[in-house]
Amino acid sequence: MNIQVNQLGYTPAMRKVAIMRGALNSELLVKNAAGETVLTVPVSTERTQLWGDDVVTADFSALTRPGTYTLECGSESSYPFVIAEKPYTACLTALVDMLYYQRCGDDLKPEAGCFAHPACHTGLARVYGTDEFVEANGGWHDAGDYGRYIVPAAKTVADMLLAYEWNKDAFVPGLTDLINEARWELQWMLKLQRADGGVYHKVSCAGFCGMIMPHEEKEELILSPVSTTATGDFAACMAMAARTYADIDSAFAAQMKEAAIRAWDFLENSEPILFRNPEGIRTGGYGDRSDADERLWAAIELARTCGEPYLTAAEVKLAAMDRHAAPLGWGDMRGYCAIEGLALPGEAGQRCRRWVLREAENLLKRLNLYGISMTEHLHWGSNMDVANQGMMLMQAFRLTGEVKYRIAAEKQLHYLLGVNPLSYCYVSGFGSQPMCRPHHRPSVAQGVCQPGMLSGGPCSGLADAVAKEHLQGQPAGKCFVDDHGSYSTNEICIYWNSPLIALVAALDK
């Protein structure tokens, strides 16, 4: 497809820009469902070389009337799209439902269709290197595999709670609803805290299983050792969630607050314990080179929830860190520090405001024609980076009201839903050309793609055999193959879905 559009559509007020390549005329025709031309707009005369293509743009923002449309230019046409006040509601519901599909230790209800299954991974988990066993059932399977990991869990829940704070009215319950689904993960996280406040890094089998359904994995569950990164993320996430749930379930909120305090006390009495897979464990590591950002995030959230003495700790740690970038990844929590620190009093809050706006401005300077900040190198999980950056840009818009930030955030969404050089809607089950063969065990086992999953997207590192076979010599933005064997370009993760949930919710307002 040589005319790229957001395949789910646009709101009437959005800026709408098509990216085009191929045999083109000087005018772009907008046609309604009856095939009638309702708008003609000029094609830009400025051509740009990007990712192996000679591309131009056409701005059709004047199209505001609700309906279904296609774009035509010369011999080329786009996929159909809609103009509607709420074009993303069904997708947002599916993005949240994905987390229900990922539930561990629960009987998935018949409405889950072929993905319904009996409770899985219900046995006790062995504490690594001991004869001690702990109950660790529940939570979500992290990705295409069945491991469960505290560090990405904390990012996922944080994104969901921000989405709820930014626009709780955006959510229409489907198989599940956002606030109860976040609780499912939080309850599991509580089980991984030791009596001394430290938090086990993860629970998984020793290695990855084959492409089977989750209840068919029968190997021993193992709790990997405590880390201070997991403990810091846990403390922050619990303190943050305690505020959200205070008016929903005060007893649950109090339990999380107490757990956050115990985790903080463990951190205060511990040197960094950075995680590496112990001998014999081959599942996802989620290792880190520093726990300073996790400690800062914990201090900020506890300061917001409990006040002193955590406020003083947050101010000291913040002063040492705010000069750095503020990404929103699982391995670097500085973006959450900046966003959540906005509510701190005095200079600390102002410091976080400057931090958010500096990050947003840096993103604006790097946007390419497709509207994303990455051009030369797209990392594993690049679509998460796109959604993360959309979140940061929307936070800048919420702070300032400056429309440039919102337009840039919208571009991140458009890229993920079709305005990209491969014309993929990277959310399974949506759009005219959706991702449909993910590295996801239930989808492979059932021969049916589970809906509502955001693909990891292009990865220029070609980090798996399928990518190496099919993508040699491709430019970075085209380093994607819709094949379940390509885990580096087409796996799914709970923490890839979650920033897109937050971005769509924020843009819905």
C-alpha positions as CSV (number, residue, x, y, z in Angstrom):
1,M,0.0,0.0,0.0
2,N,1.5,3.3,-1.1
3,I,-0.8,5.7,0.7
4,Q,-0.5,5.3,4.4
5,V,-3.3,6.3,6.7
6,N,-4.4,5.5,10.3
7,Q,-6.5,2.5,9.4
8,L,-8.8,3.0,12.5
9,G,-9.5,6.6,11.5
10,Y,-9.3,10.1,12.9
11,T,-11.4,12.4,15.1
12,P,-12.8,15.4,13.2
13,A,-10.4,17.8,15.0
14,M,-7.2,15.8,14.4
15,R,-4.6,16.9,12.0
16,K,-4.7,14.4,9.2
17,V,-1.6,13.8,7.0
18,A,-1.2,11.0,4.5
19,I,2.3,9.7,3.7
20,M,2.6,8.6,0.0
21,R,5.1,7.0,-2.4
22,G,4.8,5.7,-6.0
23,A,3.0,7.0,-9.1
24,L,1.4,10.1,-7.9
25,N,-0.6,13.1,-9.2
26,S,-0.4,16.6,-7.8
27,E,-3.7,16.2,-6.1
28,L,-5.1,13.8,-3.5
29,L,-8.8,12.9,-3.8
30,V,-10.8,12.1,-0.7
31,K,-13.7,9.8,-1.6
32,N,-16.7,8.7,0.5
33,A,-18.2,5.2,0.8
34,A,-20.3,5.9,-2.3
35,G,-17.1,6.6,-4.3
36,E,-17.9,10.3,-4.6
37,T,-15.0,12.9,-4.3
38,V,-15.8,15.1,-1.3
39,L,-12.4,16.9,-1.0
40,T,-9.4,17.6,-3.2
41,V,-6.1,18.6,-1.6
42,P,-2.6,19.4,-3.0
43,V,0.2,16.9,-2.7
44,S,3.4,18.4,-1.2
45,T,6.1,19.2,-3.8
46,E,8.8,18.5,-1.2
47,R,10.1,14.9,-1.5
48,T,12.0,13.2,1.3
49,Q,14.1,10.1,1.2
50,L,13.3,7.9,4.2
51,W,13.8,4.2,4.8
52,G,14.5,3.5,1.1
53,D,11.5,5.4,-0.2
54,D,10.9,8.7,-2.0
55,V,7.9,10.0,0.0
56,V,5.6,13.0,0.0
57,T,2.7,14.2,2.2
58,A,-0.8,15.5,1.7
59,D,-2.7,17.2,4.5
60,F,-6.4,16.4,4.4
61,S,-7.3,17.9,7.8
62,A,-10.2,19.8,6.2
63,L,-12.0,16.5,6.2
64,T,-14.1,16.6,9.4
65,R,-17.5,15.2,8.5
66,P,-18.1,11.7,10.1
67,G,-18.1,8.8,7.6
68,T,-16.0,6.2,5.9
69,Y,-13.5,7.4,3.3
70,T,-10.5,6.4,1.1
71,L,-7.8,8.5,-0.4
72,E,-6.8,8.3,-4.1
73,C,-3.8,9.7,-5.9
74,G,-3.0,8.7,-9.4
75,S,-3.2,4.9,-9.6
76,E,-2.9,4.5,-5.8
77,S,-5.5,4.3,-3.1
78,S,-5.5,4.0,0.7
79,Y,-7.1,1.5,3.0
80,P,-10.5,2.8,4.1
81,F,-10.8,4.7,7.4
82,V,-13.4,6.6,9.4
83,I,-13.9,10.1,10.7
84,A,-15.7,9.7,14.0
85,E,-15.8,11.3,17.5
86,K,-14.6,8.1,19.1
87,P,-12.8,6.0,16.5
88,Y,-10.6,4.1,19.0
89,T,-13.0,2.8,21.6
90,A,-13.1,-0.8,20.4
91,C,-9.3,-0.9,20.1
92,L,-8.9,0.6,23.6
93,T,-11.2,-2.1,25.0
94,A,-9.3,-4.8,23.2
95,L,-5.9,-3.4,24.4
96,V,-7.2,-3.8,28.0
97,D,-8.8,-7.2,27.4
98,M,-5.4,-8.4,26.2
99,L,-4.3,-8.3,29.8
100,Y,-7.2,-10.5,30.8
101,Y,-6.2,-13.0,28.1
102,Q,-2.7,-13.0,29.7
103,R,-4.0,-13.9,33.2
104,C,-2.2,-16.7,35.0
105,G,-3.7,-18.9,37.7
106,D,-7.3,-18.2,36.7
107,D,-10.0,-20.0,34.7
108,L,-10.5,-17.8,31.7
109,K,-14.2,-17.5,31.0
110,P,-15.9,-19.0,27.9
111,E,-16.1,-15.5,26.4
112,A,-12.4,-15.8,25.8
113,G,-13.3,-18.2,23.0
114,C,-10.5,-20.6,22.0
115,F,-8.2,-18.8,24.4
116,A,-10.2,-19.9,27.4
117,H,-8.3,-22.3,29.6
118,P,-8.3,-23.8,33.1
119,A,-6.1,-22.2,35.8
120,C,-2.5,-22.5,35.0
121,H,0.8,-22.4,37.1
122,T,-1.1,-22.9,40.3
123,G,1.5,-24.9,42.3
124,L,3.9,-23.5,44.8
125,A,7.1,-21.9,43.5
126,R,10.5,-23.0,44.8
127,V,12.7,-20.2,46.1
128,Y,15.8,-20.5,44.0
129,G,18.6,-22.6,45.6
130,T,16.5,-23.6,48.6
131,D,13.8,-26.1,49.7
132,E,11.5,-23.3,50.6
133,F,8.2,-23.0,48.7
134,V,6.0,-19.9,48.3
135,E,2.6,-19.3,46.8
136,A,3.1,-17.1,43.7
137,N,0.1,-17.8,41.5
138,G,-1.8,-15.0,39.7
139,G,-0.7,-12.0,37.7
140,W,-0.2,-11.9,34.0
141,H,2.0,-13.8,31.6
142,D,4.5,-11.2,30.6
143,A,4.7,-11.7,26.9
144,G,4.7,-14.5,24.3
145,D,6.1,-16.7,27.1
146,Y,4.6,-17.6,30.5
147,G,7.1,-16.0,32.8
148,R,5.9,-13.3,35.3
149,Y,8.3,-10.5,36.2
150,I,8.1,-7.7,38.7
151,V,10.0,-5.0,36.8
152,P,7.8,-5.0,33.7
153,A,4.7,-5.6,35.8
154,A,5.3,-2.3,37.6
155,K,5.6,-0.4,34.4
156,T,2.4,-1.9,33.0
157,V,0.4,-1.1,36.1
158,A,1.9,2.4,36.3
159,D,0.8,3.1,32.7
160,M,-2.7,1.8,33.5
161,L,-3.0,4.0,36.5
162,L,-1.9,7.0,34.6
163,A,-4.4,6.2,31.9
164,Y,-7.1,6.0,34.5
165,E,-6.0,9.3,36.1
166,W,-5.9,11.0,32.7
167,N,-9.2,9.9,31.4
168,K,-11.2,7.2,33.3
169,D,-14.2,7.9,31.1
170,A,-12.4,6.6,28.0
171,F,-12.8,3.0,29.1
172,V,-15.7,0.7,28.1
173,P,-15.6,-2.7,29.8
174,G,-15.1,-5.7,27.6
175,L,-13.9,-9.1,29.0
176,T,-12.5,-7.0,31.8
177,D,-12.2,-3.4,33.0
178,L,-9.1,-1.5,33.6
179,I,-9.2,-0.9,37.4
180,N,-10.1,-4.5,38.3
181,E,-7.5,-5.9,35.8
182,A,-4.8,-3.8,37.4
183,R,-5.8,-5.2,40.7
184,W,-5.3,-8.7,39.4
185,E,-1.6,-7.9,38.8
186,L,-1.1,-5.9,42.0
187,Q,-2.5,-8.9,44.1
188,W,0.1,-11.1,42.5
189,M,2.9,-8.6,43.1
190,L,2.1,-8.6,46.8
191,K,2.8,-12.3,46.9
192,L,6.4,-11.8,45.8
193,Q,7.4,-9.6,48.7
194,R,9.4,-11.3,51.5
195,A,8.8,-10.7,55.2
196,D,11.9,-8.4,55.2
197,G,10.4,-6.2,52.5
198,G,12.6,-7.4,49.6
199,V,10.8,-8.5,46.4
200,Y,11.6,-11.5,44.3
201,H,12.6,-10.5,40.8
202,K,10.4,-13.0,39.0
203,V,8.7,-16.4,38.9
204,S,9.0,-18.7,35.9
205,C,10.1,-22.2,35.0
206,A,13.8,-22.7,34.4
207,G,13.4,-22.2,30.6
208,F,10.9,-21.3,28.0
209,C,8.4,-24.0,27.0
210,G,7.3,-24.9,23.5
211,M,4.3,-23.3,21.7
212,I,1.7,-24.8,24.0
213,M,-1.2,-23.4,26.0
214,P,-0.4,-22.1,29.5
215,H,-2.1,-24.8,31.5
216,E,0.1,-27.3,29.5
217,E,3.3,-26.0,31.0
218,K,4.0,-28.3,33.9
219,E,7.7,-27.7,34.8
220,E,8.6,-26.6,38.3
221,L,8.1,-22.9,39.1
222,I,11.1,-21.1,40.5
223,L,11.3,-17.7,42.3
224,S,14.5,-16.0,41.2
225,P,16.4,-14.0,43.9
226,V,15.4,-10.6,45.3
227,S,16.7,-7.5,43.5
228,T,16.7,-3.8,44.5
229,T,15.4,-2.9,41.0
230,A,12.3,-5.1,41.5
231,T,12.0,-3.9,45.1
232,G,12.2,-0.2,44.1
233,D,9.6,-0.7,41.3
234,F,7.4,-2.6,43.6
235,A,7.6,0.2,46.3
236,A,6.7,2.9,43.7
237,C,3.9,0.9,42.1
238,M,2.3,0.0,45.4
239,A,2.5,3.6,46.7
240,M,1.0,4.9,43.5
241,A,-1.8,2.3,43.4
242,A,-2.6,3.0,47.1
243,R,-3.7,6.5,46.1
244,T,-5.8,5.2,43.1
245,Y,-7.6,2.5,45.2
246,A,-8.1,4.6,48.3
247,D,-11.7,5.5,47.4
248,I,-12.3,2.1,45.7
249,D,-11.1,-0.3,48.3
250,S,-9.6,1.3,51.4
251,A,-8.4,-2.0,52.9
252,F,-6.6,-3.0,49.7
253,A,-5.1,0.5,49.5
254,A,-3.8,0.3,53.1
255,Q,-2.3,-3.1,52.4
256,M,-0.4,-1.7,49.4
257,K,0.8,1.3,51.3
258,E,2.2,-0.8,54.1
259,A,3.9,-3.1,51.5
260,A,5.5,0.0,49.8
261,I,6.8,1.2,53.1
262,R,8.4,-2.2,53.9
263,A,10.0,-2.3,50.5
264,W,11.4,1.2,51.0
265,D,12.9,0.2,54.4
266,F,14.5,-2.8,52.6
267,L,16.0,-0.4,50.0
268,E,17.3,2.0,52.7
269,N,19.2,-0.9,54.3
270,S,20.5,-2.5,51.2
271,E,23.3,-1.9,48.7
272,P,22.3,-2.3,45.1
273,I,21.3,-5.9,44.2
274,L,21.3,-5.9,40.4
275,F,19.7,-8.9,38.9
276,R,21.3,-11.4,36.5
277,N,19.8,-14.8,35.8
278,P,21.2,-17.3,38.3
279,E,22.7,-20.5,37.0
280,G,20.2,-22.7,35.3
281,I,17.6,-20.0,34.7
282,R,17.1,-19.1,31.1
283,T,13.9,-17.0,31.1
284,G,13.7,-13.2,30.7
285,G,16.3,-11.4,32.8
286,Y,15.1,-7.8,32.9
287,G,18.5,-6.9,34.3
288,D,19.7,-3.4,34.9
289,R,23.0,-1.4,35.4
290,S,21.7,0.8,38.2
291,D,18.9,1.0,40.7
292,A,19.1,4.8,41.2
293,D,16.1,5.5,39.0
294,E,14.0,2.9,40.8
295,R,14.9,4.3,44.2
296,L,14.0,7.8,43.0
297,W,10.6,6.6,41.7
298,A,9.9,4.9,45.0
299,A,10.8,8.0,46.9
300,I,8.5,10.2,44.8
301,E,5.5,7.9,45.0
302,L,5.9,7.4,48.7
303,A,6.3,11.2,49.2
304,R,3.0,11.7,47.4
305,T,1.3,9.0,49.4
306,C,2.9,9.4,52.8
307,G,4.6,12.8,52.9
308,E,7.7,13.1,55.1
309,P,10.3,11.7,55.4
310,Y,10.0,10.5,51.9
311,L,9.6,14.0,50.5
312,T,13.1,14.9,51.7
313,A,14.5,11.7,50.2
314,A,12.8,12.5,46.9
315,E,14.1,16.0,46.8
316,V,17.7,14.9,47.4
317,K,17.6,12.1,44.8
318,L,15.7,14.3,42.3
319,A,18.3,17.1,42.4
320,A,21.0,14.5,41.4
321,M,19.1,13.1,38.4
322,D,16.8,15.5,36.6
323,R,19.5,16.6,34.2
324,H,19.2,13.3,32.4
325,A,16.7,12.1,29.8
326,A,13.4,10.8,31.0
327,P,12.4,7.6,29.1
328,L,9.4,5.5,30.1
329,G,10.9,2.1,29.7
330,W,10.9,-0.9,32.1
331,G,14.7,-0.5,32.5
332,D,14.7,3.3,33.2
333,M,12.0,4.8,35.3
334,R,13.1,8.4,35.1
335,G,10.0,9.3,32.9
336,Y,7.7,8.1,35.7
337,C,9.8,10.1,38.2
338,A,9.3,13.2,36.1
339,I,5.6,12.7,35.4
340,E,4.7,11.6,39.0
341,G,7.0,14.2,40.5
342,L,4.9,17.0,39.0
343,A,2.7,16.8,42.0
344,L,5.5,17.4,44.5
345,P,5.4,20.7,46.3
346,G,7.8,23.6,45.6
347,E,11.0,23.4,43.7
348,A,10.8,19.6,43.4
349,G,7.5,19.8,41.4
350,Q,8.9,22.7,39.2
351,R,12.1,20.6,38.6
352,C,9.9,17.8,37.3
353,R,7.9,20.2,35.1
354,R,11.1,21.4,33.5
355,W,12.2,17.8,33.1
356,V,9.0,16.7,31.3
357,L,9.1,19.7,28.9
358,R,12.8,19.3,28.2
359,E,12.1,15.7,27.2
360,A,9.2,16.6,25.1
361,E,11.2,19.3,23.3
362,N,14.0,16.9,22.6
363,L,11.5,14.5,21.1
364,L,10.0,17.2,18.8
365,K,13.5,18.0,17.4
366,R,14.0,14.3,16.3
367,L,10.7,13.5,14.6
368,N,11.0,12.1,11.1
369,L,8.4,12.3,8.3
370,Y,6.5,9.4,9.8
371,G,6.3,11.4,13.1
372,I,8.5,9.2,15.3
373,S,11.8,10.0,16.8
374,M,13.8,7.0,15.7
375,T,15.2,6.8,12.2
376,E,18.6,5.1,12.0
377,H,18.1,2.5,14.7
378,L,14.9,0.9,15.9
379,H,15.4,-1.2,19.0
380,W,13.7,-4.4,20.0
381,G,10.3,-3.3,21.1
382,S,10.5,-0.1,19.1
383,N,6.7,0.2,19.1
384,M,6.8,0.5,22.9
385,D,9.2,3.4,22.5
386,V,6.7,5.1,20.1
387,A,3.8,4.7,22.5
388,N,6.0,5.7,25.5
389,Q,7.0,8.9,23.7
390,G,3.4,9.6,22.8
391,M,2.7,9.4,26.6
392,M,5.4,12.0,27.3
393,L,4.2,14.3,24.6
394,M,0.7,14.1,25.9
395,Q,1.9,14.9,29.4
396,A,3.6,18.0,28.0
397,F,0.3,19.0,26.3
398,R,-1.6,18.5,29.6
399,L,0.9,20.8,31.3
400,T,1.0,23.6,28.8
401,G,-2.0,23.3,26.4
402,E,0.4,23.8,23.5
403,V,-1.1,22.0,20.5
404,K,2.3,21.1,19.0
405,Y,2.7,18.4,21.7
406,R,-0.7,16.9,21.1
407,I,-0.1,16.8,17.3
408,A,3.2,15.1,17.9
409,A,1.5,12.6,20.2
410,E,-1.2,11.9,17.6
411,K,1.6,11.1,15.1
412,Q,2.8,8.3,17.4
413,L,-0.7,6.7,17.4
414,H,-1.0,7.2,13.6
415,Y,2.3,5.4,13.1
416,L,1.3,2.4,15.2
417,L,-2.1,2.1,13.4
418,G,-1.0,2.3,9.8
419,V,1.1,5.4,8.9
420,N,4.3,3.5,8.6
421,P,6.4,2.3,5.6
422,L,5.0,-1.2,5.8
423,S,1.3,-0.1,6.1
424,Y,0.8,-2.4,9.1
425,C,-1.7,-1.7,11.8
426,Y,0.5,-3.1,14.6
427,V,-2.5,-4.0,16.8
428,S,-3.8,-7.5,16.1
429,G,-7.4,-7.7,15.0
430,F,-7.7,-4.1,13.9
431,G,-7.2,-2.3,10.6
432,S,-7.2,-3.5,7.0
433,Q,-3.6,-4.9,7.4
434,P,-3.2,-6.0,11.0
435,M,-0.3,-7.9,12.5
436,C,-1.6,-11.5,12.7
437,R,1.2,-14.0,13.3
438,P,2.8,-12.9,16.6
439,H,5.4,-14.7,18.7
440,H,2.7,-15.6,21.3
441,R,2.3,-19.1,22.5
442,P,-1.5,-19.2,22.8
443,S,-1.9,-17.8,19.3
444,V,0.5,-20.3,17.8
445,A,-1.0,-23.2,19.8
446,Q,-4.6,-22.4,18.7
447,G,-3.7,-21.3,15.2
448,V,-5.7,-18.1,15.8
449,C,-4.3,-14.6,16.5
450,Q,-5.4,-13.3,19.9
451,P,-6.8,-9.8,19.4
452,G,-5.7,-6.5,20.9
453,M,-2.0,-7.1,21.1
454,L,0.6,-4.5,20.1
455,S,3.5,-6.0,18.2
456,G,7.1,-5.1,19.2
457,G,7.6,-3.7,15.7
458,P,10.7,-3.1,13.6
459,C,14.0,-4.1,15.1
460,S,17.0,-3.1,13.0
461,G,19.3,-5.4,15.1
462,L,17.9,-8.5,13.3
463,A,18.1,-10.5,16.6
464,D,16.5,-13.8,15.6
465,A,16.9,-16.3,12.8
466,V,13.7,-15.4,10.9
467,A,14.6,-11.7,10.9
468,K,18.1,-12.5,9.7
469,E,16.7,-14.7,6.9
470,H,14.1,-12.2,5.6
471,L,15.3,-8.7,6.5
472,Q,19.0,-8.5,5.5
473,G,19.7,-5.2,3.9
474,Q,16.3,-3.6,4.8
475,P,16.3,-0.1,6.2
476,A,15.5,0.2,9.9
477,G,11.8,1.2,9.5
478,K,11.2,-1.9,7.4
479,C,12.9,-4.5,9.7
480,F,9.7,-6.3,10.6
481,V,8.3,-9.6,9.6
482,D,4.9,-10.9,10.6
483,D,6.0,-14.3,11.6
484,H,5.8,-16.0,15.0
485,G,9.4,-17.1,14.7
486,S,10.6,-13.5,14.7
487,Y,10.5,-12.8,18.4
488,S,12.7,-9.7,18.0
489,T,10.2,-8.0,15.7
490,N,6.8,-9.6,16.4
491,E,6.5,-10.7,20.0
492,I,4.0,-9.0,22.3
493,C,4.3,-7.8,25.9
494,I,2.0,-6.5,28.6
495,Y,4.2,-3.4,28.9
496,W,4.0,-2.7,25.1
497,N,0.2,-2.7,25.3
498,S,0.1,-0.5,28.5
499,P,1.6,2.7,27.1
500,L,-0.7,2.5,24.1
501,I,-3.6,2.2,26.5
502,A,-2.5,5.4,28.2
503,L,-1.8,7.2,24.9
504,V,-5.2,6.3,23.4
505,A,-7.0,7.2,26.7
506,A,-5.3,10.6,26.8
507,L,-6.0,11.4,23.2
508,D,-9.7,10.4,23.7
509,K,-10.2,13.5,25.9
